[in-house]
Amino acid sequence: MNPKRFSASQIKFYLILVPLGIFMILPVVMVINKAFKPLGELFAFPPTIFVRDPTLKNFRDLFALSGTTGVPMTRYLYNSIMITIFTVIINLIITVSAAYAFSKKKFRLKGALFNINQMALMFVATAVSVPRYIVIQETGLMDTWLAHILPLIAMPVGLFLVKQFVDQIPDALVEAAIMDGAKDFRIIQKVIIPLTKPALATSVVLTFQAIWNATEASNNFITNDTMKTLAFYLGSLSTNNTVAAEGMASAAAVLLFLPNLIIFILMNTQVMNTMAHSGIK
């Protein structure tokens, strides 16, 4: 089969992949269309995929709405954006530095510490919610942005992926950099980061999705509504049983979903390269 031109032998692939692609894209189309539906279409039966009479009223109502404490939606959005940016940057620094140390440095307990990281992959956030609460409370970080940031500044899966890429970098490159007088920071900047971009991009995507959609900190560590996130606000709208809240919840769902879609589209090639590399290895 020649990929440069169409052949009749390719039809069997299109017959399978095109319907599958349409089926998989339908939830995205429905989420976006739902945000622009008036109330009459939101509760229509049978439900429709595409909006017939689009409106921006849901978005206007959402941005104009304040919670029971008087906090506007824009404050929750601002909190989510700033917390996500800081967390992704700190996580990226920690991940690439730790991957370099575990892969290219020799020190005592190196194997034991990496095994602890591997064990952490088995635990979901719910299993460690009590220890996290104790740490946040004892360190005096309740009702601060650090309560959102601290639990996610290190992700075991990101460290594992990046370390696999660093392992493939020849030791001779690192030794040559050392002989040229480069220190660890310079080696990470000029050698490690350029050669591990696919894994770092994947780590950024995973971290972004985790923090952007997180509600644990807002529910457990934050009592001040001005410090809570958009994901928490969306959850509070979703639990509201009033008919009017359905339109605003649909608009908020799009605001919460689109950044995840955009960042994945922008880094899609790098993420696919990471998965291919991991599978071959």
C-alpha positions as CSV (number, residue, x, y, z in Angstrom):
1,M,0.0,0.0,0.0
2,N,1.5,3.3,-1.1
3,P,0.7,6.1,1.4
4,K,1.5,8.8,-1.2
5,R,-1.6,8.1,-3.3
6,F,-5.0,6.5,-2.9
7,S,-5.5,2.8,-3.6
8,A,-8.6,0.7,-3.6
9,S,-6.9,-1.6,-1.0
10,Q,-7.1,1.3,1.5
11,I,-10.9,1.4,1.4
12,K,-11.2,-1.4,4.0
13,F,-9.2,0.8,6.5
14,Y,-11.4,3.9,5.8
15,L,-14.6,1.8,6.3
16,I,-13.4,1.0,9.9
17,L,-11.5,4.1,10.9
18,V,-13.8,6.8,9.6
19,P,-16.9,5.6,11.6
20,L,-14.7,5.0,14.6
21,G,-13.3,8.5,14.4
22,I,-16.7,10.0,14.1
23,F,-18.0,8.0,17.1
24,M,-15.0,9.1,19.2
25,I,-15.4,12.8,18.3
26,L,-19.1,13.0,19.1
27,P,-18.7,13.6,22.8
28,V,-16.4,16.6,22.0
29,V,-19.0,18.0,19.5
30,M,-21.8,17.5,22.0
31,V,-20.0,19.2,24.9
32,I,-19.3,22.3,22.7
33,N,-22.8,22.5,21.1
34,K,-24.5,22.0,24.5
35,A,-22.8,25.2,25.8
36,F,-24.6,27.3,23.1
37,K,-28.1,25.7,23.5
38,P,-31.0,27.7,25.0
39,L,-32.8,26.1,27.8
40,G,-35.5,24.7,25.5
41,E,-32.9,22.7,23.6
42,L,-31.0,21.6,26.7
43,F,-34.1,19.7,28.0
44,A,-35.4,18.6,24.6
45,F,-36.3,15.0,24.1
46,P,-34.9,13.2,22.3
47,P,-31.7,15.1,22.9
48,T,-29.9,16.6,19.8
49,I,-26.2,16.7,19.1
50,F,-26.1,20.0,17.2
51,V,-27.5,23.3,18.4
52,R,-30.4,24.7,16.3
53,D,-30.6,28.2,17.7
54,P,-27.2,29.1,19.2
55,T,-27.0,31.7,22.0
56,L,-24.3,33.2,24.2
57,K,-26.7,33.7,27.1
58,N,-25.2,30.7,29.0
59,F,-21.8,32.4,29.0
60,R,-23.1,35.8,29.8
61,D,-25.0,34.4,32.8
62,L,-22.0,32.4,33.9
63,F,-19.7,35.4,34.0
64,A,-22.3,37.6,35.6
65,L,-23.1,35.0,38.3
66,S,-21.6,35.2,41.8
67,G,-21.7,32.4,44.3
68,T,-23.5,32.5,47.6
69,T,-20.5,34.2,49.1
70,G,-20.4,36.9,46.3
71,V,-17.3,35.5,44.6
72,P,-17.6,36.0,40.8
73,M,-16.8,33.2,38.3
74,T,-13.8,35.2,36.9
75,R,-12.1,34.8,40.3
76,Y,-12.3,31.0,40.1
77,L,-11.0,31.1,36.5
78,Y,-8.1,33.4,37.5
79,N,-7.2,31.0,40.4
80,S,-7.2,28.0,38.1
81,I,-5.0,29.7,35.5
82,M,-2.4,30.9,38.0
83,I,-2.3,27.7,40.0
84,T,-1.9,25.6,36.8
85,I,0.9,27.8,35.4
86,F,2.9,27.7,38.7
87,T,2.4,24.0,39.2
88,V,3.4,23.0,35.7
89,I,6.6,25.0,35.8
90,I,7.6,23.7,39.2
91,N,6.7,20.2,38.3
92,L,8.7,20.4,35.1
93,I,11.8,21.6,36.9
94,I,11.5,18.9,39.6
95,T,10.8,16.1,37.0
96,V,13.7,16.8,34.7
97,S,16.1,17.3,37.6
98,A,15.1,14.1,39.4
99,A,15.2,12.1,36.1
100,Y,18.7,13.3,35.5
101,A,19.8,12.5,39.0
102,F,18.3,9.0,38.9
103,S,19.7,8.2,35.5
104,K,23.1,9.7,35.4
105,K,24.2,10.2,39.0
106,K,25.5,7.7,41.5
107,F,24.5,8.0,45.2
108,R,23.4,5.8,48.1
109,L,19.8,4.6,48.2
110,K,19.3,5.5,44.5
111,G,17.5,2.3,43.7
112,A,15.4,2.4,46.9
113,L,14.3,5.9,46.2
114,F,13.3,5.1,42.6
115,N,11.4,2.1,43.8
116,I,9.4,4.3,46.1
117,N,8.5,6.4,43.1
118,Q,7.4,3.3,41.3
119,M,5.3,2.2,44.3
120,A,3.6,5.6,44.3
121,L,2.2,4.8,40.8
122,M,-0.1,2.3,42.5
123,F,-1.8,4.8,44.8
124,V,-4.8,7.0,43.7
125,A,-5.3,10.4,45.1
126,T,-8.1,9.2,47.4
127,A,-5.7,6.7,49.1
128,V,-3.4,9.5,50.2
129,S,-6.0,12.2,50.9
130,V,-5.6,11.9,54.7
131,P,-1.8,12.1,54.7
132,R,-2.0,15.1,52.4
133,Y,-4.4,16.8,54.7
134,I,-2.2,16.3,57.7
135,V,0.9,17.6,55.8
136,I,-1.0,20.7,54.6
137,Q,-2.5,21.4,58.0
138,E,0.8,20.9,60.0
139,T,2.8,23.1,57.6
140,G,0.2,25.9,57.9
141,L,-0.7,26.0,54.2
142,M,-4.5,25.8,54.6
143,D,-6.3,28.5,52.6
144,T,-3.2,29.3,50.4
145,W,-2.3,28.6,46.8
146,L,0.4,26.2,48.0
147,A,-2.3,23.9,49.2
148,H,-3.3,23.5,45.5
149,I,0.3,23.4,44.2
150,L,2.2,21.3,46.7
151,P,0.4,17.9,46.2
152,L,1.0,18.0,42.5
153,I,4.5,19.4,42.1
154,A,5.9,15.9,41.7
155,M,4.1,13.2,39.6
156,P,5.6,9.7,39.7
157,V,4.4,8.8,36.2
158,G,6.0,11.9,34.7
159,L,9.3,11.1,36.4
160,F,9.2,7.5,35.2
161,L,8.6,8.6,31.5
162,V,11.3,11.2,31.5
163,K,13.8,8.9,33.2
164,Q,13.3,6.3,30.4
165,F,14.3,9.0,27.9
166,V,17.3,10.2,29.9
167,D,18.5,6.6,30.2
168,Q,18.8,6.5,26.3
169,I,21.2,9.5,26.3
170,P,24.8,8.3,26.0
171,D,26.9,8.8,29.1
172,A,29.6,10.1,26.7
173,L,27.5,13.2,26.0
174,V,27.2,14.0,29.7
175,E,30.9,13.2,30.3
176,A,31.9,15.5,27.4
177,A,29.9,18.3,28.9
178,I,31.5,17.8,32.3
179,M,35.0,17.9,30.7
180,D,34.0,21.2,29.0
181,G,33.3,22.6,32.5
182,A,29.5,22.4,32.5
183,K,27.8,22.0,35.8
184,D,24.7,20.0,36.4
185,F,22.3,22.9,35.7
186,R,24.0,23.6,32.4
187,I,24.0,19.9,31.4
188,I,20.2,19.7,32.1
189,Q,19.6,22.9,30.1
190,K,21.8,22.1,27.1
191,V,21.8,18.3,26.9
192,I,19.0,16.7,28.9
193,I,16.1,19.0,28.0
194,P,16.7,19.1,24.2
195,L,16.9,15.3,24.0
196,T,13.9,14.6,26.2
197,K,11.3,17.0,24.7
198,P,8.7,14.4,23.9
199,A,8.7,13.0,27.4
200,L,8.7,16.5,28.9
201,A,5.7,17.5,26.7
202,T,3.9,14.4,27.9
203,S,4.7,15.3,31.5
204,V,3.3,18.8,30.9
205,V,0.1,17.4,29.5
206,L,-0.5,15.0,32.4
207,T,0.3,17.7,35.0
208,F,-1.9,20.3,33.3
209,Q,-4.8,17.9,33.2
210,A,-4.3,16.8,36.8
211,I,-4.2,20.3,38.3
212,W,-6.7,22.0,35.9
213,N,-9.4,19.4,36.8
214,A,-8.5,19.0,40.4
215,T,-11.1,19.7,43.1
216,E,-9.4,17.9,46.1
217,A,-7.6,21.0,47.4
218,S,-10.7,23.3,47.1
219,N,-12.8,20.7,48.9
220,N,-10.4,19.6,51.6
221,F,-7.8,22.4,52.2
222,I,-9.6,25.6,51.3
223,T,-12.4,27.3,53.2
224,N,-12.0,30.7,51.7
225,D,-14.0,30.8,48.5
226,T,-11.8,33.4,46.9
227,M,-9.0,30.7,46.8
228,K,-11.0,28.0,45.1
229,T,-10.7,26.9,41.5
230,L,-12.9,26.8,38.4
231,A,-13.2,23.0,38.6
232,F,-14.7,23.3,42.1
233,Y,-17.1,26.0,40.9
234,L,-18.2,23.8,38.0
235,G,-18.9,21.0,40.5
236,S,-21.0,23.3,42.6
237,L,-23.1,24.3,39.5
238,S,-23.5,20.7,38.5
239,T,-24.9,19.8,41.9
240,N,-27.4,22.6,41.7
241,N,-30.8,21.1,40.6
242,T,-32.3,24.4,39.3
243,V,-33.2,24.4,35.7
244,A,-31.4,27.8,35.1
245,A,-28.1,26.4,36.3
246,E,-28.0,23.7,33.5
247,G,-27.1,26.3,30.9
248,M,-24.4,27.8,33.0
249,A,-23.0,24.4,33.9
250,S,-22.8,23.6,30.2
251,A,-20.9,26.8,29.5
252,A,-18.5,26.2,32.4
253,A,-17.9,22.6,31.2
254,V,-16.6,24.0,27.9
255,L,-14.3,26.4,29.7
256,L,-13.0,23.5,31.7
257,F,-12.6,21.2,28.8
258,L,-11.2,23.4,26.0
259,P,-7.8,24.1,27.6
260,N,-7.2,20.3,28.0
261,L,-8.1,19.8,24.3
262,I,-5.9,22.7,23.1
263,I,-2.8,21.7,25.0
264,F,-3.1,18.1,23.8
265,I,-3.5,19.2,20.2
266,L,-0.5,21.5,20.5
267,M,1.7,18.7,22.0
268,N,0.0,15.7,20.2
269,T,3.1,14.8,18.1
270,Q,5.4,14.9,21.2
271,V,3.0,12.7,23.2
272,M,2.7,10.2,20.4
273,N,6.5,10.0,20.2
274,T,6.7,9.3,23.9
275,M,4.2,6.5,23.7
276,A,5.9,5.0,20.7
277,H,9.3,5.1,22.4
278,S,7.9,3.6,25.6
279,G,6.3,0.8,23.6
280,I,9.4,0.0,21.6
281,K,11.5,0.0,24.7
